[in-house]
Amino acid sequence: MTEPTPTEMRRALFAGLTGYLIWGVSPLYFQLVGFADALEIVAHRVVWSLPMLFAALWFAGKLRATFKAMSDPRVVLILLGTSVLISINWLVFVHAVNHGQVLQASLGYYINPLMSVAVGVVVLREPLGPWRITAIVLATLGVLNQIIAVGEVPWISLTLALSFTGYGYLRKIVTVDGRIGLFWETAFITPFALGAIIWMQSQGTGHFLQGPAEAGLLILAGLITIVPLLLYIIGARGLRLSTMGLLQFTAPSLQFAIGVMRGEPFTAAHLITFGFIWAGVATFAWSQLRRERAAVATSD
């Protein structure tokens, strides 16, 4: 495999960073569309993502591979599982944003990579090492502080981290293109999402037919889903794993800033919680860099 040129690496860095920036500021969009509840927003997110994903796959010349993927029962079963997990993740995230819990959401995405390390060790038998042990211990202390000092179990954070960790693990073991996988996940959920939209409209609780502004904002949910994903794929293909690993903390950092600026409760006890998590994240990042440098030195 040839090394990417400097121009390709700059393009990949710009794409990857832009993708994470969009994910990071997405709470501003979901707050803007807060006239609808989480179920309606996610239902529109699914329904409008499907044709956009189909168009992206057609443009990339991957439609044949897309439909061929369904010939493997194992792939179908795994993607059914990931469709459930991503639905839970989206619903909880939008609910958190629309109920003033952006800080808890950001905490979940800080915890996620550290939880993924733990799953990799237990399930995939990946090597752990002292730095990663330290990162996991620090994250655990942060969650315990949230429970004891703050006096609440961070259910939103833990649900987001667990659902996305499970999603990431299943995606790791299924051999399909990321775009193809997301297309089928979305396709599996679409009948339920479309049914929910029709039911809400018939009950007078839907907002799509209220006016062009509401309709436009709900349709935009599809772009908010697809654009950062495609940018992420470009970034992941052209950048080292450690670089993408560091970039991923851009999103929860921006979400954290949005939560603080929006006036969500942030006491000294919350600061201790995030302090432990940030220390764990820094340790994890350092571990990633050490491992990549060692791998490069070995290959040389």
N, C-alpha and C positions, 0 to 999 in steps of 0.2 A: 504494500500500500504506500503510495507516494505521500510525502509530507505536503500539507497545504502551503501555498505561497503566502507571503506577507499580506498581499491584497485580500486573498481568501480568508485569512485569519482575522483581518480587520473587519471584513464583512460579517464573518461569523460572530465576532465579539459584539458588533453593533446589533445584530439580530438577536442574539441571546440576551443581551442587556435590555434591549427594548421590550422583549417578551416579558422579562421579569418586572420591568417598570410598569407595564400595563397591568400585570397581575397585582402589583403593589398598590396601584391607585384605583383598582377596580371597586373598592368600597365606596368611592365617591359616586361611581355610576349607580351602584345598587342602592345607595341612599337617595339618589335622584329619582329612582324608579320605586321609591318606598311607598307610593300610593297603592301598590299591590303587595300581597303577602308573599312569603317565600315560595309557596307551592305554585302560585301563578307565574312568578318570575322564572322559576326553574323550568316549568312546563314550556314557556315560550323559549327559553334558552335552548331546550332540547329540540323543539319543533323547527326553529329557524336555523339551528346548526346543521341539521341533516342536509338540506339542499346545498348549503354552502360547502359542506364537506364533500358532497358528491361532485360539485363543480371543481373543487380543488383536486380531487382524485382524477377526474376526467382530464383536467389540464395537465396533470403530471403523467398521464398515460398509464394509470394504475387500476383502471376499472376491471380488467380481466383478473388481475391478482386479487382484487377486492372480493369478487364473487367466488374465486377459486378457494379463498380462505375458508369458506363455509363448508367445504367438502371434508374437512377434518373435524370429527366430533369433539376431539379434545380442545381444539381452538374454540369451537362454539361454546362448550361448557365453561371454559375459562373466561371468555368474553361476557357470558351471561353473569358470571360472578363479579367481574369488574364493573359491569353496568350497574349492578346493585350498589357496589361500594362508592362509585363516583356519584350516583344519585344521592346517597346519604351525605356525602361530602359537600355537594353543591347546596343541598337543602339546609344543612346545618350552618354553612358559611353565610348564606344569604340571610337566614334567620338571625344569626349573630350580628351581622352588619345592621340590619333593620331594627334591631332591639338594643342598640348602643353597646354591643359587646365586641367591638373591633379589636380591643386589646387581647381578649381571650382568643380570638381567631388568630391573631399574629403569634401568640404564644404557642398555639397548636402547630403552626408551620415552622417555628423554631425547633420544637421538639421532634418533628417528623423525621429529619435526617438522622438524629441520634437514635430514634426508635428503629429506623431502618437498619442501622448498624447492629442493634441487638437482635433483630430478626435474622439478619445475615449470619450472625454467629450461631444462633440456635438452630435455624432451619437449614441454611446453606453451608454450615460448618466453615465459615470464613474466619481467617485469623483475627484475633482481637487486639492484643498488645496493650501496654500500660496507658498510652495516651487515650485510646478509645475507651478503656475502662474508666479512666478519669472523667471523660466527657459524659459517659452514661451516668456515673455517680453524681456529677454536678447537676445534670438535668433532673435526676430523681430527687435530689435535695430541693431543687426549685419547686417541683410539684408538691412535695411534702410541706414546704413552707407556705405554699398557697392554701393548702388544706388546714394547717395548724394555725399559722399567724394571721392569714387573711380570713380564715373561717369559712372557706367554701371549696368544694370539690370542683376543679375546673373541667366540668363535663364537656363544655364546648371544645376546649383545647384538646382534651383527650380523645373525643370522638373524631375531630378533624385529623389528628395525628394518626390514630388507629386506622381509620378508613383509608387515608391516603397511603399509609405504610402497607396495608393489605393490598391496595390497588397497585402500588409500585412493585410489590413482590410478584403478584400474578402477571403483571405486564412483563416482568423480567423473564418469566419462564415460558411465555407464549411467543412463538416465532412468527410474528406479523409486524408489518410496518406500523409505526405509531398512528399515522393518519387512518390506515385501514381499520386498526383496532378501535379508534375513537368513532369512526363511521358506524361500525356494527354495534358498538355500545349504545350510540345515540339511536340507531334504528330499532334496537330492542326496547328502548324506553319510550320511543315516539308514540306507539298506540296508547299507552297509559297517559302520557303528557297531553296528547290531543284529546283524549277522553276527558281529562281534568279541565282543559280549557273550555270544551263544549259544555260540560256540566256547570262550570262557574258562570259562563255567559247565560245559560238558561235560567240560572238562579238569580241573576241580576247582580252577582258579586264580581264578575269579570270586568276588566277595564279596557280591553282591546278595542271595543267599539265606542268608547267614550269620546274619542276625538283623535285627530291625526297625530297630535303630540304624544298621547299615551301609546298609540299604536306604534309610532316610530321608535319610542324608547324601548318598548318590549321587543320589537324586531332587532334592535341593536344588541340585545343580549346574545344573539347568535354570533355577531362579529366579536364581541368581548370574549367569547369562548374560543373561536377559531383562530383569530389573528395571532394572539400570543403563542398558541400552540405551534403554528407553522413557523413563527420566528424562533421558538425554542428548538425545533427540529433542525433548522439551519445552523443555529449556534452549536448544538450538540455534535453535529457532524464535523464541524471545523475547529472545535476547541478541545483542549485536553480536559479529561474528567475532573481534575482538581480545579481548573478554572471555572467550569460549570458549577462545581460544588460550592465555590465561593460566591458566584453570582446568585445562587438560589436564595441567599439570605437577604438579597435586595428587596424582595417582595414583602416578607414579614416586617422588615425594618420600616418600609414605607407605610405599611398597615399600622404599625405601632405608632408612628408619628401622627397619622390621621386620627387614631383613637385618642391620643393625648390632646391634640389640637381641638378635637370635638368635645373636650371636657369630660371624658370618661373618668371615673374614680381611679386615682393612681396615688396610693399612699406609700409610706416608707416600707410597709410590708410587701406591697406590689413590687417596689424597686428591688427588694432583696430577692424576690422570686425571679424577676427578669435578670438580676445580676448573676444568679446561679446559672440560668439558662444561657446567658451571653458568654459566661466563662466556659460552659460546656461546648458551645458553638465554636469559640475561638480555639479550644483544645482540639476539637474535631477537625477544624480547618488546618491546624498545624500538623495533625496526624496525616491528613490527605496529602499535604505538600511533601512531607518526609517520605511517604510511601512512593509517590511519583518520582521523586528525585532518586530514590534507591532503585526503582525499576529502570530508569534511564541509565543510571550508572552500570547496572547489571547488563543491559542490552549493549552498552558500548564495549 
